[in-house]
Amino acid sequence: MPPTEQDPTPPTRRRLDARGVLLTAVGLLVIGLTFFVVLPSIADYGEVWRQIQAMSTAEQLLVALTAVINLATFGLIWIAALPGLGYWRSQELTLTSNTVTASLPVGGPAGMAASYQMLRTWGFSANAVARTVVLTGVFKQLVSLGFPVLALALLALEGKRNPTIEAAALIGLGILGAMVLALVAVLHSERQARRVGRTWDRVGTRALRLVRRGPVQGSAERFVHFRRGSLGLIRKRWYWLILSEAVGVLTMFLVLLVTLRAVGVTAEQVDVTEAFAAWAFARLLASIPLTPGGVGFVEIGLTGLLVSFGADDAGAVAATLIYRALTLALPLVAGLVTSFTWRRHHPEPAPG
């Protein structure tokens, strides 16, 4: 039946609402099972809490310091991608947009929209903002996908193997290779940029057809436009884009490593390379869109890998929970503060 005045909600809107409710329900189920079934089956929360309480004051301060360092590096890639932004605005932008992204299932587009709006209110042109949002997203993905590959290489150098890390690294390597080839093609010529854009339209349309959405159109000209606006910047600053994102993300690993040692997981149980491999795999799990920030998936994956490498059960759970509190919950709180202060003072967007 077509929508009438008595039934103003279009069928498509009702399907989307139902899909959103289903995704939320599945996400809540995953979170509930993780914290009330899976993690307690690995280690009793009482024992986990005793292990946390056993941390000395110096260890607690060191863990807190690494968390602050991590928080302070969040906006570095935006400074590299958008000269003139400044450090404090880069931090406000990153914390706010990350909070939007992590607060919602499939929150990536909402986080990008928040970044776009904030940069526009600060007077950056629409073209510069669109280019920067895409550019930072691409380089963030390149760095994230590269870490599992690096972890696999480091494990191999030590003569160690882990099937889970190997599978994740191979998947990451495939996606990373495809992204690099696409980026090189886009930057090589406008003809190649259009070809990549048309391929993106076809792949995106087929993917969205599975969830009854789409089609994807017009990417060819958008890729050409991106190339024209980004070519000079990438040629001059590509290494700064990679380095700034790598530094920002590796401070998250520092939080995990320091936390492991603080809760009593020794280097004999889990060495630096093994901890890095577990962390790199967990970074991939964080991109699963069913729950905000991959909550549930990250905790299970990270804990399981730490235990498989040799950590005691309580120590692995304790380190995982502290790590997630400091790298997910703490930035969320900081992002809520920056979101409030920005909305209180933001001006109207500048004209194009």
N, C-alpha and C positions, 0 to 999 in steps of 0.2 A: 504494500500500500504506500503511495507517495505521501510525503509529509503534508499535514493539513494544519489549519490554525489550532486545532485541538492537540496536535502532535507536532510541535515545532522543531523537535530535534531530528535532524537528518539521519538516515540509517548509517551513513559512513561515520558520523560523529558518535553514534551509539556504539558501533563496532570498536572505534578507537578507545572510547571510555571503558568498554568491557575488557579490551586488551590491556589497558593500563591497570585496571583492577586485578587482572590475572597476574601480570608481571609483579605487582606489589605483593600479592599473596604468595607467589613463589619465592620472592625475595625474603619475605618475613619467615617463611618456612625454612629456608636455607639458614638464616641467621639463628633461628630458634634451635634447629638441629645442631648447629655448630657449637653454640655456647651451653646448651643444656643436655646434649647427648654425646657428641663426638669428643670435644675437649675433656669433659669429665671422665670419659671412658679411657682417655690416655693418661691423665693424672688427676688425682683428687684435688679439688680446689683448696682444701685445707692445707695440703702439703705444698701446693703452689704458693699460697699466701705466706707460709712459714719460710719458704725459700726467698721470697721477696723481702720479708722482714729481716732476714739475715744479712741483707746488704748493709755495709758500713756507711757512715755519713759521707765519707770521702767518695765512695762508689756512687752514692745517690747524687752527689754534687757533680761528679764527672758525667754521669748519664744525663743529668739535666743540662749541663753545659753543651754536650753534643747535640741535644735537641734544639737548643737556642741557636747554635751554629747552623744546623739544618734549616731552621726557620728563616735565618738571615740570608740564606742563599737562594730562596725561592724565585726571586725576580730577575736573576742575572741574565737569563736568556732574552728577556724583553729589552734589557738595556742594549744587548748586542744587536737585536733585530730592529730597534727603533731608536736611533740616536736622538738625544734631546729629551728622552722620557724622564731620566733621573732615577736615583735609587729608591727613594721613599715612595714615589708613585708606582714604580715597578713592583714594590712589595705590596702596596695596597691593591693594585690590579691583580696580582697573582693570588694573594690570599682570598680576595673576594670571589674571583672566578672559580678557584679551586673549591671553595665552599659550596658554591652553586652546583658545580659538577658532582661533587661527592655527596651532596644531600639528596640527590634524585637518582632513581634508576634510569639508565640511559641519559645521564645528565650532561654528556659532552656538548651537544648543541646549545643547551642553556648556558653552559659556562662560556662558550665562544661568544654567544650573544651578549653576555654580561661584559666580557672583555671589550667587545666592539663598542658598546654603549659608553663605557667608562673612558676609553680613549677618545671618543668623539667629544665628550663633554670637556676634555682637556685641550681641545682645539686642534687635534690632528685631523688631517683630511680623510674623507671617506676612503679614498684609494689607498692611502698609506696605512690606514687601520686594517682594511680588508687584507692587504698584502701581508702585514705583520702577523695577523691572527693565523693565516694559512701557513706562513713561514715557520712560526714557532711550533705550530702543531706538527708540521712535517719533521722538523729536527728533533722534537721530543720523541716522536715515534722511532726515528732512526737510532737514537741513543738507547731507548728502551729495548728495542729488538737486538741491538748489538751486544748488550750485556750477557744474555744467555750463551751467545756464541763465544764470547770471551771467557766465560766461566767454563765452558766445555773444553776450550783450549788449555786453560790453566789446570784443570783436572787431569787432562791427558798428559801434560808435562810431568805431573806427579805420579803418573801411572795408575790413576784411579778412574773408575767408571761408575756412572749412575744412569740407568735407563730413562728415568724421568727427565733428568737434565738433558740427556742426549736427544730425546724426542722433542723437548721444548726448543733446544738449540737448532735442530733441523728445521722446525716450523719457522722459528724466528729468522733463520738464515734465508729461507725461501722468500718470506715476506720482505725482509730487508733487501735482498737482491733485487726483487721486483720494484721496490720503492726507489732504490738507487738508480736502476736502469730508467725508470719513468722520469725521475728528476733530471738525469743527464739528457734524456731525449727532449724534455720540455725546454731545457736551457740551450740545447744545441741549435735549434731553429724553430721558426714559427710553424713551419710545415709539420715538424715532428710534434710540436706542442698540440696542434690540432688533431693529429693522429692519436696521441695519448688521450686527449679529451674525448674523442669519439669512442675509443675503447672503454674509457671510464663510464660513459653513458650506457654502453651495452651491458657491461658487467654490473653496474649499479641497478639498472632496470631489471635484470634477471634476478638479482639478489632481493630487491624490494618486492618483486612479484610473489616471492614465497610468503610474504606477510601482507599481501594484497595492497601494496602501496607502490608509488612511482607514477609514471616513468621518470628517469633522470635525463634531463635535456640541457643543451646549451653549454656543456662543459668545454667544448673545443675553443670557443671564443674566450671563455673565462680563463682557460689555461694560457692562451696567447696573451691576454691582459696581464695575468700573473707574471709571465715571463718578462714582459716589457718593464714592469715595475720592480722586479726582483733581481734581474740578471746582474746589474752592477753591484748591488748589495751583497749578493751571494758570492760573487767573485772576490770581493774585497774582504768579506767578514765570515766566510763559511767556517773557518777554523775557530773563530770566536763563538759562533753559534753552537758548535759541537762542544767546545771546551766549557763554555758557561753552563750548558745543560748538564754535561757530565759532572762538573764540580757540584752543582746543586743536587743532583741525584745521588752522587757518591757519599754526600754527607748523611743521607738516609741510611746507607750501609754502615757508616761509622756509628750511627745510633744503635743499630742491631749488634754490631761487633762488641761495642763497649758494654751493652746490656747483657750479652751472653756471658762475658767475663764477670760482670758484677753479680749475676745470680749463680755463679759457680760452675758454669760450663767451661771447662778448661780447653786449652789448645790441643791437648792430647785427645780430648773427646771430639771436638770440632775445630779444625784449624781454620786459618783465615780464608784459604781457597774454598773449603767446603762451605763456610758461612756465606761467602760471596755467591757461590753457586745456588744455595738455597734462597738467598735474597733475590738473585736475578730471576729465578723461576717465580717467586712470589710477586715480583713486579709485573710479570705477564698476567698472573691471575687477577691482579688489581684492575685490569682492563675489562674483565667480564661484566657486562652491563646489567646483570640481573639484580645486583645489590649495589648500594652506594659505596664507591671505593673498593668494590670487590669484597666487602665484609662477608666473612664466612669462608669463602674460597681461599683467601690469603691465609687466614688463621690455620685452616686445615692443612693446606699445602706446605706452608713454612714450618709448622710444627712437625709434620710427618717427615719432611726432609731432614730437619735437624736431628730427629730421633734416629733416622736411618743412617746418618753419618756418625752417630755415637753419643749424642747428648742424652742425659738422663731425662725421663719423661717429664718430671716436674720442672726441671730447668728449661726444657724446650718450651713448655706451655708458658712459664713465667716470662721468659725472654720475648716470646711472641706477643703476649698481651701488653707488656710494657712498651715494646717497639711500636705496636699499633696505636696505643694510646698517645705516644709522643709524636708519631708521624702522620696520624690521621685525625685523632680527636683534638689534639692541641692546635694544629693548623685550622681545624674547623672553628674552634672557639675564637682564634685570632681573626679568622675570616669574617665571623659574625660581627666582631668589633669594627673591622675596616669597612664592612658593608654598611653598618649603621652610620659611621662618620662620613662616608662618601655620600650616602643618600641625604644626609642632613645638609651638606654643603655644595652638592654638585650643581653646576649651572646648566642652562639649556644647551643642547648640542649645537656646535658651530655649523654654519652653512657649508655645503660641499667644498 
